[in-house]
Amino acid sequence: MTSMSEARFRELTDAFGSDPSKWPERERSLALQLLEAHPALGAVLDEAAALDFELDAIMAAPEIAIAPSPAEVRAPANLNLKGLLNAFWPFGGLWQPAAGLVAASAAGFIVGMTFTDLPAETTTTVISDQVTIVERALGADVEESFL
């Protein structure tokens, strides 16, 4: 390889960062020669340096939790009541589905209580119509017409 393109220079900085010591040895001298010949490529190095700085800051941040190893996950000493509960119910707190169940039950109770106030003849007619539908579905000979 006797020369390097600007596209390859960008690929080097994207893959290996702004530090030339981290670039592959066989391309390092060609990249530095290209940088000397085209000073505008310094902007590419500046962008890579900014990204390197941000990545280093992220890696050095103490608040980032590192995932436990598989041995730590399997260790029974790490299981407490909360860990055991999370193992069986990983969806968050139990109050959310319980609150949903209570709300649905309350709505069903209210709707059920509302429709029990139908007149007796309407209820009887509805029930007899339902019995007729079930009898016909089961193949019974029904004398009276449903209509």
Protein Blocks (a to p, Z undefined) as FASTA:
>chain_A
ZZdcfklmmmmmmmnojblklpcfklmmmmmmmmmmmmmlmmmmmmmmmmmmmmmmmmmp
mklccdddfklmmpmklpcfklmmmmmmmnbcfklmmmmmmmmmmmmmmmmmmmmmpcfk
lmmmmmmmmmmmmmmmnopacfbafZZ
